[in-house]
Every structure is written in C-alpha cells, then in structure tokens.
Amino acid sequence: MLFDTIEIIMLSVLVFCLTAQLLFYWVVLAKPYYYLLSVAKNKISIPSYQPPVSVIVCIKNNYCDLDTLLPPILEQDYPEFEVIVVTDGLSDENENTLLQLKRQYENLYATHIPKDTKNVSRKKLGLTLGIKAAKYEILLFTEADGKIKSENWISSMARHFRDKTIVLGFSAMEKRKGIASKFRAYDYFFSNLKMISLALFKNPYAGNGRNLAYAKNHFTEQRGFVKHRILQQGEDDLFINEIASWKNTTVELSAKSVVIASINNHYDWKKWKTDRAITSAFYKSGPCALWRSEIFVRCCFWIGFIACILLGYPYSQTFDFLAPGIALFCFFVRVFSQLYVINRTASGLHLEKIYLILPFFDLFHAFVNIYFYIYGLFKRKENYTYKYEK
C-alpha cells in the first residue's frame, strides 16, 4: 500500500493548508507589491494635489528627542503646512529645545496637556487639543518615536485628498542587531502589510498613528474619540475602524512616505502588541476572522509538515521518502512564496529584506500572536480610563 490512512490524512491536511496559505500570500498579502508594480509601470496614476496640511504629534518626555524628531518634519518640501506639537510633561531641557525650534521655524506651534487631567486617555486628549488647534482641514499624524525618511513625506500623503478623506501610510520598524530585534521588525512589518493589503482590497479596518492622515470633519462628526473613550488605546486603529470605508479611504505606498518606528526594544514592542490585542476586539468582524483563520491554517500546516516528516519512519525503521518528500516540497513552495512576496514589497519600499530566518520567524510568530491575544483578554480592564464602582 503506497500510503496508510494516517499518512493520507496528514498529507491531505498539509496540501489543503498549503493551498490556503498560497492564496493568502499571492492574493492578499501580495496586493501592496502588485500596487507598487502598477505604479512603476504607470498603470496607476498618482494624483498631484497640495492642500494645506496640519501635522500633529504628541510628545512625552520619555519618548522624546526633539532635535531628531522635529527638524525632518519642519523642513519638508511642501508649500503650506504647520506643525503642532502637544507636550505631556517635558523636561526643562526639552522645553528649552522646543523654544529654540519655535524661534527658528515660524510654522511650529506648541500646546500642552494639563498635568492634573484624570479619567481620560492622555494620548487621546493630546490629539484632541492638537486637532482643535489645527487651522487646516487636512490632518497628518505621526508619533514621537517615528522617524521621517524623506522630505516628501507630507506631499506623498496629502496628494490623495483631492478624491479621498482618509489616507493610510506604511510604517516599518528599524532593525538592530540580534535575532530578537529582527523578529520584532518582522512582526511589525507583517502587521502593517496586513493593514495595507485589506485597505487595497477596499476593506480598510485600522490605521497606524505613526503615519496617518484624515480630514478634520471626520473628527467633528464622530465627536472625537468618544465612542472608545473608556480605553487608553484606539486613537488610531479604532477611530479609523469607525470612519473608514472603500469610498473615502486610500493608501499611500511609496518609499518616500514610509515612517520608521523607533520602538525596537522588548518593552515598547510588548506594549504595542498588547495595545493592538486589546483594541482588535473592537475591529470589524471580517478582518479579525481572516487573520485568526490564517493563524489557525498556519499552525495546521506546521503540524501537518512535522507529522509527515516523522511518518517517514515506520515501525520497521525503514525510511519512506515519499511522504516526507511531498512535505518538503510543500514547505519549500510556501517558503518561496513568503520570501518573494515579503521581500518584493520591502524592496519596493526601500526596506531591509529577510531571508533564511523567515521559516523560524513564521512559526514563532503564530504562537506569539496567540499569546498576546490571550494576554490582552486579561489586560483589557487595566486599560480602562476609569473603573466602575459597585
């Protein structure tokens, strides 16, 4: 008999999961690469529009290097824009730096969050203050740990507002030495890739506050962040989840518009993962179902692959090459698909590629997401802006 019953079952599981994963990579996750390719071939026309823009950034002292953060924003090649900085407890040194920058740049404005504010998300309050202070209709957001790569960042994000009122930008994490750092960068890249992919499929469900723009009227119509005011998080992803649709949302995908996140340490990355795990419970059901099913299929693929390799050793101890050979073929087809889609997209955005370590990251990534999903369930109440009293 060529295959026994167990081998047939495991090979069937493996092939089914491979097919699902190939569809996921070549159809869904490859969408940004196809978009970049179409732009390069002039099949997609990029609009040319330069409306006045208000750039808003909230700054806490422990996440703040004003000399690094602000000049790349203030020196953008753009005709009319302002930069509004909302501070939260800056040191005397940073206050002096901010005053010097205000003297140097006429379009820099600053406000601050009151120290005695309680029972409210300070981040959401800071953004609200910045938005109310903005004199322009187009609002562009980044964060204190974001690094602007190009002097054309504003022009790249703002040019879409002739036809749309929400623009989702891409953010990547800076890579440092060490396997842990490379994994965190891969995880962050993968998360942003999923977000942009579904937006290109006309199903936007979240945004990244390090690279995000929308019209002020959305904020007014939603009465700010009132719908999720009990959570510390959600000023970017949950707000976009509420207002975004295929009619009003587009993406900006180019190397000039990428913002680099300087959060590549375990504490900041864990906080970001926890925040997303908490807010994801409030996302639209469709995207959540897709990503959770992808994790499930990925785990089943690895189980089927390992089982088929082990089934090559029957009780007679004579190695049977057929089942393991099919398993290895499926494995390499999947790895090639991952490497091609991820690296082609990264190359188009002028980001670092990933190579032989990818299969290990892929396996570990599934369990990390499961862990943070469970962890977020237990941490959700701790992230309320106030606690209910009996």
N, C-alpha and C positions, 0 to 999 in steps of 0.2 A: 504494500500500500504506500503510495507516494507521500501522503500526509495523514497523520492521525487526526482525530477530532479536535484535540486541544490546539494543534498547530493550525488547523483550518480556521478555528475561532480567532486565534491571536493574529493570524495574517489578515483576516477579514477586518478586524478592528484597526490594524495598522494601516491598511490600504484606505479604509474609509476616512480615518483621521488625517492621513496624508492628503487626500483629495480635498478635504475641508480646509486644511492649512494652506494648500496651494491656492485655493480660491481666496482665502483671507489675504495672503500676501500679494498675489498677482492682480487681484481685482480691487481690494480695499486699500491696503497699505501702499500699493504702487501708484495710487492716484496722484499724490504730490509729484512723483517722478514723471508721470505722463504729462502733468501740467507744466512742469519745468521744460520738458522736451518740446511741448507745443509752443511755449513762449519763445524758446530758442529758434524754432523753425518759423516763427511769425504766424503761426496758425491761431494764436490767441493775441488779440490786440490789447495792449495795456493802456489805460486812459491817461491823459495828460491834463491834470487839474491841480490847482494850487490854492485851495481856500485857506483863510486864516486859521491857525491852529493854536489851541491852548494845551501845553504839555504839563501834566500834573504828576508829581512824585512826592510820596510821603517818606519822611526820613526819621528813623530812630537813631539815637546816638550810637548804640552798639552795632548798627549795620551801616555805618556812615563813614565814607571817605569823600568829603565834598570836592577836594581837589581832583580826584579821579572821576567822580560821577558827573559833576555838572558841566565842566568845560566842553566835553564832546556833545552835549545836548545844546548848550548855548551857542556853539559855533557851527550849527547845522547850516547847510547851504539851502536856505529857504527864505522866501521874500518877507513873509509876515507871520510871526509866531511869538508867543510868550511862554515863559517857563514859571510855573507856580510851584513853590516848594512849601510843603506843610511839615513843620517840625514837631517832634514829640520828645522833649527832654534833651536838647542838645547840650553838650559841654560848652564851657566858656571858649575853648579853643575853636570848636566848630562854629560857634556863634560869630566869632571874630572873622573866621574864614568866609562865612556867609555874607557878612557885612562888606568885606573886601570885594567879593564877587558881585554884589549888588551895585557897588560903585563902578565896577568895570563893565557890567552888562546892563543896559537900560531896560531890557525886556525880562529881567529876573525879578520876581516878586516872591515874598515870603509871608506866611502866616503860621500860627501855631495852635496846637491842641491844648485846651486848658488842663492844668495839672490835676484839678480836683474832679474831673469827669468820671462818673461811675455808672455801672449797669448799662454799658454800651460798648460796642466794639470800637476801640480807639482807631483802628485802621479804617473802618467804615466812616467814622466821624471825620477823620482827617481827609478822606476823599470827598466827603460831602462839603467840607469847608473849601477845599480846592475847587470843586466844581462850581460852587456858588460864587467864588471869587473870579472865575474864568470869564473873560469878556468875549470870547469867541464861541461859536456854536459847535465846532469840531473839537472833541476832547481826545487827547492821546496820552496813554498811561504807560509808565514804567515804574520800576521799584529801585530802592536804594542799593540793592545787590545786583542790579543789571548793568551791563557794560554795552554801550552803543558802539558798534563796529564801524559804522560808516557815517559820513557827513550827509548822506542822502536818506537817512532813516525817516525823517519826517516826510519828505517828498514821496517816498515809496509807500508809506502808509496812507497819506492824505489824498493821493491821486484817485482813489477809488470812490470818493464821496460825491462824485457827480451823479452816480446812479444808486449807490448804497449808503446805508447809515450806520453799519457796523462792519469793522474790519478786524479780522483775527490775524495776528502776526505770529511768526515762529520764534521760539526761544530754545536755546541749547545750553547745556552746562559745560563750563570749562573743565578740561581734563587735566588731572595732575598725575603724578607718579603713583603706582600701586594698583593692584587688582581691584581693591575696594573703590577707589576713585573712578576707575574705568567703568565699573559696574553701575555706579550712581549716575554717571554721564549717559550710559546706555539706557538706563531706566527712564531718565528724564527725556531723552531724545524720543524713545518709544512712546511715551505718554503724549508728547506734543505731536508726534506723527499721527497717532490715532485721532487726536482732536482735529487736526487739519484735514485728514483724509475724509472724515464724515462730513465736514463742512463743504468740501469739494463735491460730495455726493448730495449736496443740498439738504443736509440734516445736521446743522450746527447744534451743539449741545453744551459747549463750555468755552471759556476763554482763559487766557493766561495774562495776569495782571502786569507782567513784565513787558508785554508787547501787545497792546490792545487799544482800539480806538472806537468811539461811537459818538453819535450826535447827542447834544445836551438834552434834546427834547425827550429822549428815552428815559433819562434820569428823572425828568419832571413828571412824565406820565406815570411812571412806576412809583412815584413818591419816594424816590431814593431807594434805599436798601430795606424798606420797611417790611417786606414780605419775609425776610430771613433775619430780622433784627435780633432774634434771640441767640443767634450763632455768632461766635467771634469771626468765623470764616465766611466765604461766599461772596465777597465784594467783586470778584471777577467771574468765577465759573458759574455760580448760582444766578448772578444777575444776568449774564449772557444766556443762560439756560431759560430764563423767563422771557427775554425780549427777542431772541434771535429766531429768524425763520429763513427759508430759502429765498424769500423775496427781498429781505433787507440786509442780508449778510453776504460778505465775500471774504476771501483770504488774500493776504499779501505774502507771496512766496518768492523771495529772491535773496541773494547773498547780502545785498545792501540793507535789507530790513531786519536781519536776524539780530536778536538781542541775546547776549551771553549772560547766563546766570552764575553769579559767584557764590554758590551755596554748596560747593563740593566738600563738605565735611559731614560727618555722621549726624551730628545734632541737627543741623539745618535741613539736611535731606530727610531725616526721620520726621521732623516737624511738617515738612511739605507733604510727605506721604500720608501722615496722619490726617492732616487737614483735608486732603483730597479724598481720603477714605470716609471721612465724616460727611463731607458735602455731597459725595456721589450718591448717597441715599436719597437725595432730593432731585437727582437728574431725571430727565425723560426716560421712560422705561425702555425704549428701543435701544439706545446706545449701551445702556447698562447690560441688557440681555446679550447683546452682541459680544461685548468684551468678556463677560463671565463665561459665555459659551466657548469663546476662544481659549480661555484658560483651561476649561474642562477638556476640550479636544486636545489641547497641547499636552496635558498630563496623561491622557489616554494614549496619545501617540508614543510618549516615552515609555509608558508601561508596556505597550504592545511591542515596541522595539527591543526593550530589555528581555521581555519574555521570549521573543523569537530567537534572540541570541542564545539564551540559556537552553531553549528547547533543542538546540543543535547537539546537545549531549544526552542521548537516551540512556536507558539503564545499561545497555551493553557497552557503554563508554566509547562507542564508535561515533566519531563526529560526523554529523549530517550537515553538509554545506548548503543545502537548498533553502531551508527556512532562514538561517542567518544571512545567506546571500541576498535574499529578497529584502530582508530587514535592512541590511547595509545599503542596498540600492535606494530604498525609500528614504533612509537617513540622509544620504548624500544629495538626493534630489531636493529634499527640504532645506538642507544647509545652503546649497547653491542658491535656491530661491531667496532665502533670507539675506545672504551676503549681497546678492545682486540688487534687490530692492532697497535695502537699507543703505548700502554704500553708494549706489547711484544717486539716491536722494541727498545723502550727506555731501557728495561731491558737487552736486548742483547748487548747494547752499554754502560751499567752501568750508565745510566742517570735516573734522577728522573721521577717518574710516575705521571700521572694526573688522578683524579677520579671524584667526583660528580660535580665539577665546569665545567666539559667539555661541557655540553649542552649550558651553558651560553656563554662560550668562542666561541663555534661553531657558534652561532647566531651572536654574536658581530663581530666575525672575518670576516664574509661575508660583513658586512657594512663598516668595516674598510678598506678592500681591495678595495671596490668600491670608497670610499672616496679618497684613495691615488691614484687610477687610474685617477680620475678627477683632483685631486690636481697636479699630475705630468704633465698633459696636459698644465696647466697654468705656471708651473715652468720650463718647458723644456728649454726655451730660456735663462733663467737666468743661466743655467748651461753650456752655450757655453763658450769655452775658449777665444773666441773673438766675437765681434759684427760686423755685416755687416753695412757698411755705405752707405747711398743713394748717 
